Amino acid sequence: MKRNNFLIFKLCHCCIAATVMLLAACADYNETDNFSAEPDPSFVEPYKDLAPVKSYIDRNTYPNMTLGATLKVADFNKQELAHAVAMTNFDNVAFGTTLMSGAIVNSKGVMNFLDMMDLLDHVEEIGGEVFGSPIVANTNQADDWLNYLTAPIEVVVDYVEGKTVDFNTMSVGAYDGTIEKGKAAIVKYDSQNVLQVSPSSSVRIIEGFEVNPLAKYTTTFWAKADKEINYDINFSGTAVTGSGTNGTWVLKPGKWTKVVVEAQSAPDVTDGYLSIVTARGITINIQKVQVGYYPDNHRPQTEKEKTDTINYALNAWCDGLMKINAGRIKSFDLIDEAIDSKATLDNGMLDLKHSTDKIFWQDILGSENYAPVVSKVASAAFEKHGGNVEELKFFISEAGLDKQNKFESLKYWIGIWDGKGAKIDGINAKLDLTFSEDADKQAANVATLNTLLDNLATTGKLIRLSNFDIKYQDASGANVTAKDITDEQRQKLADYYGYVIKSYMTKIPHDKQAGICKGNMSDTGDPVGLWAIDTKSKDWVRTATYKAFCDALSGK
């Protein structure tokens, strides 16, 4: 059978109902050389005669224009309704965060590309195209792996002698240490002076030394009791578990016994001590106490070690990604949402995002080298695994570009990165659009959109618009849901979709049009879809937005 771009339904005749021209109730697919409208998801008048949306693009006039759709890998790999809609109506599919390192790499660096491999094999088989998820970003990264790789390094440390208390050097009488509960005194016992802790008492047998919660302390003391005794131990706020019943410590009677306690202090404690808590009417005698510690046997990685480690991680991730890709995905978001929303540089431009509690690639690679390093590594891996670098396109993906300072800042950073040899072919502008019934608000929405497109056109880069979903607000500013929107409101929304498409195709030079990517193909809680979802049958039904896309793409 000849393979082509169209994957369609084979329908069960029993699915046809009088009020609906087509019910997509079967999930059996064929490939065909010619598109037929009937296999499209269910539709009703007046849109039943429309062809697939992508077929309305004039490829001669708009050679680079494409129409994309966003799906999850799992939904696509089911090869059910959403899959067929995407492959029939759109030029390419994008998979958001589900092809990013955070979804693929585990905490030890093991990469699971099984879903991606199935996806790409299938797309290649049917002649489709994929737009690649961001290669690096600040979110949806393999954070556990990066933390594991950059964790402090274990080193050999020596035991540090600490404080010693010899009760035999003290005079018989009252104990001048801390008695938390009960009684304790220096007494003559077994021909020597000892600390005797009375029954049902809690006494600090050593104290007055500084502790570090990162260090592990070893406390030893010699103890003797006339009868077997169970007791508890607390080291600087930490209850230390013994081998006896309910974690108690056990001292057998009749001989002096060396007790060894290893523990760390509680996090908020700086004054060191070890206390014992006696019970069951038994007296315990303490001869000598010593405390020392092993310093934290970890040291932070040096800046060079961190840089080498992160470069290793970047190379490993790109190599794994491009090996599975095998040159099939030719366009990727290189970096996603790198620009901060508040922090500014001395020149007034917004800084890149930085972190104090996570590993951000740019913090290790350096802000100015961020895109140059990533694009170099990713390009080399792409070529190594069979890709033609002349076909490879990298985009910088960013949200909030309708704000002038965000746009100017992105343009500034792209200039810096270009100057250092980065491969940056385009900008993927994430949209956040709303249609308002309030005339003044809608005029402002339109003006903001037009300014955004004009700004993007000045960059000279390929321009892709993603997250192309438009919410609907009534005159009071409240969002109108998909279940409540009227036909009249849906038409107004559709008209605005058409306006955005035509504005993009007019304002962005034809050779710089990298296309528009729909955020959701069907309605969510908001009426954002080219298809609505029938509440009873769950079928997808074409909306006025479907026709608006067809008209706008055809130049009407």
C-alpha positions as CSV (number, residue, x, y, z in Angstrom):
1,M,0.0,0.0,0.0
2,K,1.2,3.5,-0.8
3,R,1.9,5.6,2.3
4,N,0.8,9.2,2.6
5,N,-0.1,11.9,5.1
6,F,-3.7,11.0,5.6
7,L,-4.8,8.6,8.3
8,I,-8.6,8.1,8.4
9,F,-11.3,6.2,10.1
10,K,-13.0,3.0,8.8
11,L,-16.5,3.6,10.2
12,C,-19.2,1.2,11.3
13,H,-22.4,1.8,9.4
14,C,-24.3,1.3,12.6
15,C,-22.8,4.5,14.0
16,I,-24.8,6.7,11.6
17,A,-27.7,8.6,13.2
18,A,-30.3,10.8,11.7
19,T,-29.3,14.0,13.4
20,V,-25.6,13.6,13.0
21,M,-24.0,13.0,9.6
22,L,-21.1,11.0,11.1
23,L,-20.3,9.4,14.4
24,A,-16.7,8.5,15.0
25,A,-17.4,5.5,17.2
26,C,-14.8,3.0,15.7
27,A,-11.1,3.1,16.2
28,D,-10.0,1.2,13.1
29,Y,-7.8,3.0,10.7
30,N,-6.8,2.8,7.0
31,E,-4.4,4.8,5.0
32,T,-5.6,6.2,1.7
33,D,-4.2,8.1,-1.3
34,N,-7.1,10.6,-1.4
35,F,-8.8,12.5,1.4
36,S,-12.5,12.0,1.9
37,A,-14.5,14.3,4.1
38,E,-16.6,11.5,5.6
39,P,-13.8,10.0,7.7
40,D,-13.4,13.3,9.5
41,P,-14.9,13.5,13.1
42,S,-18.6,14.0,13.3
43,F,-20.0,17.2,11.9
44,V,-23.3,18.8,11.4
45,E,-24.6,21.5,9.1
46,P,-23.4,24.0,8.0
47,Y,-19.8,22.8,8.0
48,K,-20.1,19.3,6.6
49,D,-18.6,20.1,3.1
50,L,-15.4,21.7,4.4
51,A,-12.1,20.0,3.6
52,P,-9.3,19.4,6.1
53,V,-8.1,22.7,7.6
54,K,-4.5,22.4,6.3
55,S,-5.7,21.9,2.7
56,Y,-6.8,25.6,2.6
57,I,-3.2,27.0,2.8
58,D,-2.0,28.3,-0.5
59,R,1.4,26.6,-0.5
60,N,2.7,28.6,-3.5
61,T,2.0,32.0,-1.8
62,Y,2.9,30.8,1.7
63,P,5.6,28.2,1.2
64,N,6.7,28.1,4.9
65,M,3.2,28.4,6.4
66,T,2.2,25.4,8.5
67,L,-0.6,24.5,10.9
68,G,0.3,22.5,14.0
69,A,-1.6,20.9,16.9
70,T,-0.5,20.1,20.4
71,L,-1.1,16.7,21.9
72,K,0.2,14.5,24.7
73,V,2.3,11.5,23.6
74,A,0.0,9.0,25.3
75,D,-3.0,10.4,23.5
76,F,-1.3,10.3,20.2
77,N,0.1,6.8,20.6
78,K,-3.5,5.5,21.3
79,Q,-4.2,6.2,17.6
80,E,-7.7,7.1,18.4
81,L,-9.8,10.2,17.7
82,A,-7.4,13.0,18.6
83,H,-4.6,11.2,16.6
84,A,-6.8,11.0,13.5
85,V,-7.9,14.6,13.8
86,A,-4.4,15.8,14.1
87,M,-3.0,13.8,11.2
88,T,-5.9,14.6,8.9
89,N,-6.2,18.4,9.6
90,F,-2.7,19.6,10.6
91,D,0.7,19.7,9.1
92,N,2.6,18.8,12.2
93,V,2.1,17.9,15.9
94,A,3.8,19.1,19.0
95,F,4.0,17.4,22.3
96,G,4.6,20.1,24.9
97,T,6.4,18.9,28.0
98,T,5.9,15.2,27.3
99,L,9.1,14.9,25.2
100,M,11.2,16.9,27.6
101,S,14.0,15.5,29.9
102,G,11.8,15.6,33.0
103,A,9.5,13.0,31.5
104,I,12.2,10.8,30.1
105,V,15.3,10.8,32.4
106,N,15.1,9.3,35.9
107,S,17.2,10.3,38.9
108,K,20.2,8.1,37.9
109,G,20.2,9.2,34.3
110,V,18.4,6.3,32.8
111,M,16.5,7.5,29.7
112,N,13.2,5.9,28.7
113,F,12.4,6.8,25.1
114,L,10.0,4.0,24.4
115,D,6.9,6.2,23.9
116,M,9.0,8.6,21.8
117,M,10.3,5.8,19.7
118,D,6.8,4.4,19.0
119,L,5.6,7.9,18.2
120,L,8.4,8.7,15.7
121,D,8.3,5.4,14.1
122,H,4.5,5.8,13.5
123,V,4.8,9.4,12.3
124,E,7.5,8.4,9.9
125,E,5.4,5.5,8.6
126,I,2.4,7.7,7.8
127,G,4.4,10.7,6.5
128,G,3.7,13.2,9.3
129,E,5.9,15.8,11.0
130,V,6.7,16.6,14.6
131,F,7.8,19.9,16.1
132,G,10.3,19.1,18.9
133,S,9.8,19.9,22.5
134,P,12.2,22.3,24.2
135,I,15.7,20.7,24.5
136,V,16.4,22.7,27.7
137,A,14.3,24.9,30.0
138,N,13.9,25.9,33.6
139,T,11.0,23.6,34.3
140,N,10.1,20.0,33.3
141,Q,13.8,19.1,33.4
142,A,15.4,16.0,34.9
143,D,15.9,17.8,38.2
144,D,16.5,14.7,40.3
145,W,19.3,13.6,37.8
146,L,20.9,17.1,37.8
147,N,20.8,17.2,41.6
148,Y,22.3,13.7,41.7
149,L,25.1,14.7,39.3
150,T,26.0,17.9,41.1
151,A,25.6,16.6,44.7
152,P,28.6,17.1,47.1
153,I,31.4,14.7,46.7
154,E,32.3,12.2,49.5
155,V,35.8,12.7,50.9
156,V,37.9,10.9,53.6
157,V,37.8,12.7,57.0
158,D,39.6,12.1,60.3
159,Y,37.9,11.6,63.6
160,V,38.1,14.7,65.8
161,E,38.5,14.3,69.5
162,G,36.1,16.3,71.5
163,K,35.3,16.7,75.2
164,T,36.0,14.2,78.0
165,V,34.5,14.0,81.5
166,D,36.1,11.8,84.1
167,F,33.8,11.7,87.2
168,N,36.5,10.0,89.3
169,T,38.3,13.4,89.3
170,M,35.2,15.1,90.9
171,S,34.5,15.4,94.6
172,V,31.7,13.4,96.2
173,G,28.6,15.6,96.4
174,A,26.0,17.4,94.3
175,Y,26.3,17.0,90.5
176,D,26.8,20.4,88.9
177,G,25.6,19.3,85.5
178,T,22.1,19.7,84.1
179,I,19.5,17.5,85.8
180,E,16.4,17.6,83.6
181,K,14.4,15.5,85.9
182,G,14.9,13.6,89.2
183,K,18.2,13.3,91.0
184,A,21.9,12.7,90.3
185,A,25.1,13.0,92.4
186,I,28.8,12.2,92.5
187,V,29.2,9.2,94.9
188,K,31.8,6.6,95.9
189,Y,31.1,3.3,94.0
190,D,33.4,0.4,93.2
191,S,36.3,2.2,94.9
192,Q,36.0,5.3,92.7
193,N,33.9,8.4,92.3
194,V,31.1,8.0,89.7
195,L,28.0,9.9,88.6
196,Q,25.0,8.1,90.0
197,V,21.7,8.7,88.2
198,S,18.7,7.9,90.4
199,P,15.7,5.9,89.1
200,S,13.2,7.8,86.9
201,S,15.7,10.6,86.3
202,S,16.8,12.4,83.1
203,V,20.4,13.7,83.4
204,R,22.9,15.2,80.9
205,I,26.0,13.2,81.5
206,I,28.1,15.4,79.2
207,E,27.4,18.8,77.8
208,G,28.9,22.2,76.9
209,F,30.3,21.5,73.5
210,E,29.2,22.9,70.1
211,V,27.5,20.6,67.6
212,N,27.1,20.8,63.8
213,P,23.9,19.1,62.6
214,L,25.9,17.9,59.5
215,A,28.4,16.1,61.6
216,K,28.0,12.6,63.0
217,Y,29.1,12.4,66.7
218,T,30.4,9.4,68.6
219,T,29.8,9.4,72.4
220,T,31.2,6.7,74.6
221,F,30.6,6.1,78.3
222,W,31.3,3.4,80.9
223,A,28.3,2.3,82.9
224,K,27.3,-0.2,85.5
225,A,24.1,-1.2,87.3
226,D,23.4,-3.8,89.9
227,K,20.3,-5.0,88.0
228,E,19.5,-5.1,84.3
229,I,18.2,-1.7,83.3
230,N,16.4,-0.3,80.2
231,Y,17.0,3.4,79.6
232,D,16.7,6.0,76.9
233,I,19.3,8.2,75.3
234,N,18.9,11.7,73.7
235,F,21.8,13.4,71.9
236,S,21.3,17.1,71.4
237,G,17.6,16.9,70.7
238,T,17.7,13.6,68.8
239,A,16.2,10.5,70.4
240,V,18.7,7.7,69.7
241,T,17.3,4.3,69.2
242,G,18.7,1.3,71.0
243,S,18.3,-2.5,70.5
244,G,15.9,-3.0,73.4
245,T,12.1,-3.0,73.6
246,N,10.6,0.0,71.9
247,G,14.1,1.3,71.0
248,T,15.4,1.5,74.6
249,W,19.0,0.8,75.5
250,V,19.8,-2.2,77.7
251,L,22.5,-2.5,80.3
252,K,23.3,-6.0,81.7
253,P,24.1,-6.1,85.5
254,G,27.3,-6.8,87.3
255,K,30.1,-5.3,85.2
256,W,31.4,-2.1,83.7
257,T,30.2,-1.8,80.1
258,K,31.3,0.5,77.3
259,V,28.4,2.1,75.6
260,V,28.8,3.7,72.2
261,V,26.3,6.1,70.8
262,E,26.5,7.5,67.3
263,A,24.1,10.3,66.4
264,Q,23.6,13.7,64.8
265,S,22.1,16.6,66.7
266,A,18.7,18.0,65.9
267,P,18.8,20.7,63.1
268,D,18.1,23.6,65.4
269,V,20.4,22.7,68.2
270,T,24.0,24.1,68.6
271,D,24.8,23.3,72.2
272,G,25.8,19.7,72.5
273,Y,24.8,17.2,75.2
274,L,24.0,13.6,75.8
275,S,21.3,12.7,78.4
276,I,20.1,9.4,79.7
277,V,16.7,8.7,81.1
278,T,16.5,5.9,83.7
279,A,13.4,3.9,84.7
280,R,12.1,0.8,86.6
281,G,13.5,1.9,89.9
282,I,17.1,1.0,88.9
283,T,20.2,3.3,89.6
284,I,22.8,3.6,86.8
285,N,26.4,4.6,87.5
286,I,28.6,6.5,85.0
287,Q,32.3,6.3,85.2
288,K,33.7,8.3,82.2
289,V,32.2,10.0,79.1
290,Q,33.9,11.1,75.9
291,V,32.5,12.7,72.8
292,G,34.1,13.3,69.3
293,Y,32.9,13.5,65.8
294,Y,33.5,12.8,62.1
295,P,33.2,16.0,60.2
296,D,30.8,16.1,57.2
297,N,32.5,13.8,54.7
298,H,31.1,15.7,51.7
299,R,32.4,18.8,50.0
300,P,30.7,20.9,47.4
301,Q,31.8,20.5,43.8
302,T,34.0,23.2,42.5
303,E,32.8,25.5,39.8
304,K,34.9,23.6,37.3
305,E,33.5,20.3,38.5
306,K,29.9,21.6,38.2
307,T,30.6,23.0,34.8
308,D,32.1,19.7,33.6
309,T,29.2,17.8,35.2
310,I,26.5,19.9,33.5
311,N,28.3,19.7,30.2
312,Y,28.3,15.9,30.6
313,A,24.6,15.9,31.3
314,L,23.8,18.2,28.4
315,N,25.8,16.0,26.0
316,A,24.3,12.8,27.4
317,W,20.7,14.2,27.1
318,C,21.2,15.5,23.6
319,D,22.9,12.4,22.4
320,G,20.1,10.2,23.7
321,L,17.4,12.4,22.3
322,M,19.0,12.7,18.9
323,K,19.8,9.0,18.7
324,I,16.1,8.2,19.0
325,N,15.2,11.1,16.7
326,A,17.5,9.9,14.0
327,G,17.1,13.1,12.1
328,R,13.3,12.8,11.9
329,I,12.3,15.9,13.9
330,K,13.9,18.8,12.1
331,S,12.6,21.8,14.2
332,F,12.9,22.1,17.9
333,D,12.5,24.7,20.6
334,L,16.0,25.1,21.8
335,I,15.4,27.0,25.0
336,D,12.0,27.6,26.7
337,E,11.0,30.7,28.7
338,A,14.5,31.7,29.8
339,I,13.7,35.4,30.4
340,D,12.8,36.6,33.9
341,S,9.8,38.8,34.5
342,K,11.3,41.2,37.0
343,A,15.1,41.0,37.5
344,T,16.8,43.6,35.3
345,L,20.3,44.2,34.1
346,D,22.1,47.5,34.3
347,N,21.0,48.4,30.7
348,G,17.4,47.9,31.7
349,M,16.9,44.6,29.9
350,L,15.3,41.7,31.8
351,D,17.8,39.2,33.1
352,L,17.6,35.5,32.5
353,K,15.9,33.4,35.2
354,H,18.3,32.2,37.9
355,S,17.8,29.9,40.9
356,T,19.3,29.3,44.3
357,D,17.6,25.9,45.0
358,K,17.6,24.2,41.6
359,I,20.0,23.5,38.8
360,F,19.4,25.9,36.0
361,W,21.5,25.2,32.9
362,Q,22.3,28.9,32.4
363,D,23.6,29.2,36.0
364,I,26.3,26.7,35.2
365,L,26.9,27.4,31.5
366,G,26.7,31.2,31.9
367,S,23.9,33.4,30.6
368,E,25.8,34.6,27.5
369,N,26.9,31.1,26.6
370,Y,23.6,29.4,27.3
371,A,22.2,29.2,23.8
372,P,25.6,28.9,22.1
373,V,26.6,25.9,24.1
374,V,23.2,24.2,23.9
375,S,22.8,24.7,20.1
376,K,26.3,23.5,19.5
377,V,25.8,20.3,21.5
378,A,22.3,19.6,20.1
379,S,23.5,20.3,16.5
380,A,26.4,17.9,16.8
381,A,24.2,15.2,18.2
382,F,21.6,15.7,15.5
383,E,24.3,15.3,12.8
384,K,26.0,12.4,14.6
385,H,22.8,10.4,14.5
386,G,21.9,10.9,10.8
387,G,20.4,14.4,10.7
388,N,21.1,16.9,8.0
389,V,22.1,20.1,9.8
390,E,21.1,22.2,6.8
391,E,17.5,21.2,7.6
392,L,17.7,21.7,11.3
393,K,15.9,24.7,12.8
394,F,16.1,25.9,16.4
395,F,13.6,28.3,18.0
396,I,13.7,30.3,21.2
397,S,10.3,29.8,22.9
398,E,9.1,32.6,25.2
399,A,5.8,33.7,26.7
400,G,4.6,37.3,27.5
401,L,6.1,38.8,24.4
402,D,3.1,41.1,24.1
403,K,4.8,43.1,26.9
404,Q,7.3,45.4,25.3
405,N,10.1,45.0,27.8
406,K,9.9,41.2,27.5
407,F,10.1,41.4,23.8
408,E,13.0,43.9,23.8
409,S,14.8,41.7,26.4
410,L,14.4,38.6,24.3
411,K,15.7,40.4,21.2
412,Y,18.7,41.6,23.3
413,W,19.6,38.1,24.5
414,I,19.1,36.6,21.0
415,G,21.6,39.3,19.8
416,I,24.1,38.3,22.5
417,W,23.7,34.6,21.7
418,D,23.9,35.2,17.9
419,G,27.1,37.1,18.5
420,K,28.6,34.1,20.2
421,G,27.8,31.7,17.4
422,A,24.5,30.3,18.6
423,K,22.2,28.7,16.0
424,I,18.9,30.5,16.5
425,D,16.6,30.3,13.5
426,G,13.3,31.5,14.9
427,I,11.2,32.6,17.8
428,N,8.3,30.6,19.1
429,A,5.9,33.1,20.6
430,K,3.5,31.6,23.1
431,L,0.2,33.4,22.9
432,D,-2.2,34.4,25.7
433,L,-5.2,35.7,23.8
434,T,-8.7,36.8,24.9
435,F,-11.7,38.1,23.0
436,S,-13.8,40.6,25.0
437,E,-17.3,41.7,24.4
438,D,-16.3,45.0,25.9
439,A,-15.4,47.2,22.9
440,D,-12.6,49.1,24.5
441,K,-11.0,46.0,25.9
442,Q,-11.2,44.3,22.6
443,A,-9.7,47.2,20.8
444,A,-6.8,47.0,23.3
445,N,-6.5,43.3,22.7
446,V,-6.3,43.9,18.9
447,A,-3.8,46.7,19.3
448,T,-1.6,44.5,21.5
449,L,-1.7,41.7,19.0
450,N,-0.8,43.9,16.1
451,T,2.1,45.4,18.1
452,L,3.4,41.9,18.9
453,L,3.3,40.8,15.3
454,D,5.0,44.0,14.1
455,N,7.7,43.5,16.7
456,L,8.3,39.9,15.8
457,A,8.6,40.8,12.1
458,T,11.5,43.2,12.9
459,T,13.6,40.3,14.3
460,G,14.3,38.8,10.9
461,K,13.8,35.4,12.4
462,L,11.3,32.7,11.6
463,I,8.2,33.3,13.6
464,R,6.0,30.6,15.0
465,L,2.9,31.3,17.1
466,S,2.0,28.6,19.6
467,N,-0.6,28.0,22.3
468,F,-3.1,29.5,19.8
469,D,-6.2,29.3,22.0
470,I,-8.5,32.3,22.5
471,K,-10.7,32.6,25.6
472,Y,-14.0,34.4,25.5
473,Q,-15.0,37.1,28.0
474,D,-18.4,38.8,28.3
475,A,-18.8,42.5,28.8
476,S,-18.3,42.2,32.5
477,G,-15.0,40.4,32.1
478,A,-16.2,36.9,33.1
479,N,-15.0,34.0,31.1
480,V,-17.7,32.3,29.0
481,T,-17.4,28.5,29.2
482,A,-17.7,26.1,26.3
483,K,-21.0,24.7,27.7
484,D,-22.5,28.2,28.0
485,I,-21.3,30.0,24.9
486,T,-24.1,30.9,22.4
487,D,-23.9,30.5,18.6
488,E,-23.6,34.3,18.3
489,Q,-20.7,34.4,20.7
490,R,-19.0,31.5,19.1
491,Q,-19.2,33.3,15.8
492,K,-17.6,36.4,17.3
493,L,-14.8,34.3,18.7
494,A,-14.3,32.5,15.3
495,D,-14.1,35.9,13.6
496,Y,-11.3,36.9,16.0
497,Y,-9.4,33.6,15.3
498,G,-9.7,34.5,11.6
499,Y,-8.4,38.0,12.3
500,V,-5.3,36.7,14.1
501,I,-4.5,34.2,11.4
502,K,-4.8,36.8,8.6
503,S,-2.8,39.3,10.6
504,Y,0.0,36.8,11.1
505,M,0.0,35.9,7.4
506,T,0.0,39.6,6.4
507,K,2.5,41.1,8.9
508,I,5.0,38.3,9.1
509,P,7.0,38.0,5.8
510,H,6.1,34.9,3.8
511,D,9.6,33.5,4.0
512,K,9.6,34.0,7.8
513,Q,6.3,32.2,8.5
514,A,7.0,29.1,10.5
515,G,3.3,28.6,11.2
516,I,0.7,28.6,13.9
517,C,0.2,25.8,16.5
518,K,-3.2,25.2,18.1
519,G,-3.0,24.7,21.8
520,N,-6.2,22.5,21.9
521,M,-8.0,21.1,18.9
522,S,-11.3,20.6,20.8
523,D,-13.0,22.6,23.5
524,T,-11.7,22.3,27.0
525,G,-13.7,24.1,29.7
526,D,-13.2,27.1,27.5
527,P,-14.6,27.3,23.9
528,V,-11.1,27.1,22.3
529,G,-11.6,24.3,19.8
530,L,-12.2,23.9,16.1
531,W,-14.4,21.2,17.4
532,A,-16.9,21.1,20.2
533,I,-17.5,17.9,22.1
534,D,-21.1,16.6,22.1
535,T,-22.1,16.2,25.7
536,K,-24.0,13.0,25.1
537,S,-22.2,11.1,22.3
538,K,-18.7,12.6,23.1
539,D,-18.2,13.1,19.4
540,W,-16.3,16.0,18.0
541,V,-18.4,18.5,16.1
542,R,-17.0,21.2,13.9
543,T,-17.6,24.7,15.1
544,A,-17.6,28.1,13.5
545,T,-13.9,28.3,14.4
546,Y,-13.2,25.5,12.0
547,K,-14.7,27.5,9.2
548,A,-12.9,30.6,10.3
549,F,-9.6,28.7,10.0
550,C,-10.4,27.5,6.6
551,D,-11.5,31.0,5.4
552,A,-8.5,32.8,6.9
553,L,-5.9,30.3,5.6
554,S,-7.4,30.5,2.1
555,G,-7.2,34.3,2.2
556,K,-10.9,35.1,2.4
